[in-house]
Amino acid sequence: MGVIAWLVLGLLAGAIAKAILPGRDPGGCVGTTVIGITGAFLGGWLSATFLDRPVQREFFDAATWGSAVVGALVLLVGYRLVLGNSRR
């Protein structure tokens, strides 16, 4: 997959992570978008490094999507822990 495909995947993974963990984030929509893109890269790297599951060249691979969403979820939870959650 190219960089543009990873950006699109990250945007969608961020939206999915936001749907799973609703609430207002300190960074708003832009922060959630950046978290989604970074989470997609992080999830792909973690999957390839620790799970011995290399990232596929195909955009519609379930494992790639799963790792991107999990990476975005991890970063979103970490982001909320560090900068606070406005749900209080």
Secondary structure as GFF3:
##gff-version 3
##sequence-region A 1 88
A	DSSP	alpha_helix	3	20	.	.	.	ID=ss1
A	DSSP	alpha_helix	28	50	.	.	.	ID=ss2
A	DSSP	alpha_helix	62	83	.	.	.	ID=ss3
###
